[in-house]
Amino acid sequence: MFYFDRTYVLVLIGLLISSLAQANIQRKFDKYKKIKTQKSITGFDAARYILSTNSYNDISIKKVGGSLSDYFNPINKEIALSETSMTDTSIASLAVAAHECGHVIQYKKGYIPLKIKSYIVPAVNLGSKLSFPMILLGIFLSMGKLISIGIFLFSFVLIFQIITLPVEFDASRRALKVLNESGMLVGVENDYAKDMLKAAALTYVAATISTALQFLRLWILFGNRRDD
């Protein structure tokens, strides 16, 4: 069966890697949200400082619910920070807020991988919704062409995640640079922020590996199939 063949071990490996990465970032977040910065700067203050010093006055900051739910939306030109990131003065809050500002800097400077990522979003949304239904329909109807289309659509998800890697690593690099140069973090606090952002980046690496393993499984199962 499609769901229970031996290649399913690839999916299980991917799930394990992703689970370990998520557990690691949660552990790091819980650790560094307990360590307050010496200068008692909130994540909101850090984000506002970075935006104002770069004259990014068209970018707004809003509060969203959840934990580690922070993001930057280039379409609405807004940074969304969780309540913890907005009001807390911890290492975790400043690291997260600065990371999202890193994405703003990428957007303003026309960072190519971020542009590519934005351009392929419609294809990725289509691929994530239709790839597996198309594959299952192809199996049910014994039509290899439909299966091939499904695999092709799923490849957009993998491509998107691969492009996301340099975007996330670069945003963290920019965040750490501005935190260090601005003096918002002092001494070892910069190392703590780096450790926090490294753990966050590894979640994207894990997601990419997991998706790559799923793609490999599909290729092993159906890559050589031809429509009659």
N, C-alpha and C positions, 0 to 999 in steps of 0.2 A: 504494500500500500504506500501511497505518496507520503502519508504522515508518519509512518512507522518503519520505514526502511532503515538500513544500517547507516545511511548518510545523515540521519537525524542527529547523530552524535555531534555533527558540526554545529547544529543549532544549539544543542545543549552546552557546547563549549563557549559559544558566543554569549549565551545567557549567563553563564558562570563569570566570564570576563566582565560583562557589563555590571553584574551584581557586585562583584568585588570593587569595581571602580566607584560605583554609587555608594557603597559602604565606606570606602576610603574618603570621599569628599564629604560625606556626612560627618565622619569622625573628625576630619580636619576642621570643618566648620564649627562643630560643637566645641572643639579645643580653642580655636582662635576667637570665637565670639565671647569667651570668658576672659580674654586678655585685653584690657582697655589700653588705648593709646595714651602716651604721656601727655600729649597736648589736648586730649579730650575733644577731638574733632569728630563730628558725626559723619556718616556716609553722605548725607544730604549736603552738609557743608563742604565736604571734599569735592563732590560732583559740581556744586555751584561754583566753587573756586576754580576748578579746571575749565569749566565752560566760560566763565567770565574772563579769565586771564588769556584765553584764546579767542575772545570776542565772538563766541558762539551763542549770541543772544537769542537766536531763533529756536534754540533747543530747550524744551521744557522738561520738567521733572515731575513725575506723579508717583503716588503710592499705590501699590498693588498688594493683594493678599498672598498668603503662602510663605514658604521658606525656600530660599534659593530660586525664586521665581523672577529674578531681575532680568531685564532685557532692554535693548535699544531698538526702537522702531523708526527706521529711516523715512518711512512713508509719512508718518504723523510727526516726525521730528521730535520724539520724546523719549526720555529715559524713564523706565519704570523700575522703581526700587521697592523691595518688600519693606514692611514696617520696621523690621530689624535693621536693615541697611539704611533706612532713612534716619532713624532716631538714635541708634546705638553708636557708641564711641569705640567699638572694638576693632581689632586688627581685621577680622573677617568683614565687617561692614565697610571699612575703607577700601579693602582689597576689591570687594565686589563692585562698589560704586565706581572706583577708578577703572576697573575693567570695562564697565559699560561706557565710560567716557572714552576709553581706548577705541571702542567701536565708533564713537562719534568722530574722533580724530581721523580714523580710517575713512569714514564717509566724507568728511570735509576735504581730505587730501586726495580723494579719488583712488583709494587703494584698490588695485585691479581685482584681486581675489574676491573682495567684498562685492564689487560690481558684478562679477561673473555669478556669484552666489545669488544675488538679487535677480539677475536675468533669468536664471533657470528655475526659479521657484514655481511658476505655473506648471512646468513639465514635471517637476518633482511631486507636486500635489496630485497631478494626474497619475503618475506612476505609482504612488503610494496607495491610491484608492483602487486602481484598476488592475494592477499587475497580477495579484493572486487570484482575483475572480476570473481574469482572462485565462490564466494557467489552468485553473480548475475546470473552466468551461471547455478548454481545449482537451483536457483529459477525458471529460465526460463524453464529448463528441468525437474523440479520437482524431482531432485535427491538430497536427503538429504546427501548422502555421499560427494558430491562436496561441499555442504555448510559446512559440518563439516571440510573438508580439508581447506576451506577458513578461518574459524574461528581459526583453528590450526595455520595457517600461520600468521594470524594477532596477535596471542599471542606472537610471537617473537618480534614484535614491542613493545608491552607492557613490556616484559621481558627486552629488551634493555634499555628502558627508566627507569625502576626500578634500573637496574645496574648503569645507568648513575648518579643517585642521589648521592651515596657515592663518586663517582669519582669527581664530581663537588664540593661537600662540602669539601672533603679532599684537593683538589687543592687550594681552597680559604683559607683553614686553613694554608696550607704550605706557601701560598703567604703572608698572614698577618704576619706570624711568621718571614719570612725573611725580610720583610719590616721593622718590628719593631726592629729586632736584628741588621740589617745593619745600622740603623740610617738614612735611606733615607727619612723616614717620621718622623716628629717631633710632639710630644704631641697629640693634638686633631686630627691631620691629620690621625693618625692610626684609630681613631673612624670613621672618614669620609670614609676611605677605606673599613672598615668593613661593614659600612652601604651600600656602593656601591655594594660590592660583595654579601651581603645578598640578595639584590634585584635581582641580576643576578641569584643566586641560586634558587630563588622562581619561575623564569620562567621555570626551569626544573621540579620543583614540579608541577606547573600548567599544563605543557605538559603531565606529567605522569597521573595526575588526569583526564585530558581530554581523554587520550587514554584509561584509565581504564573504564571510563563511556561509551565510544564507545564499548569496549569489553563486558561490562555488558549488553548493549542494544542488541548486537548480540546474547549473550547467552540467554537473555529473549525471543528473537524472535525465535531462531532456536536451542537452546541448547538441547531441548527434541525431536527434529525431528529425525526420523529414516527412513532410505531408505527402500523402499518396496522390 
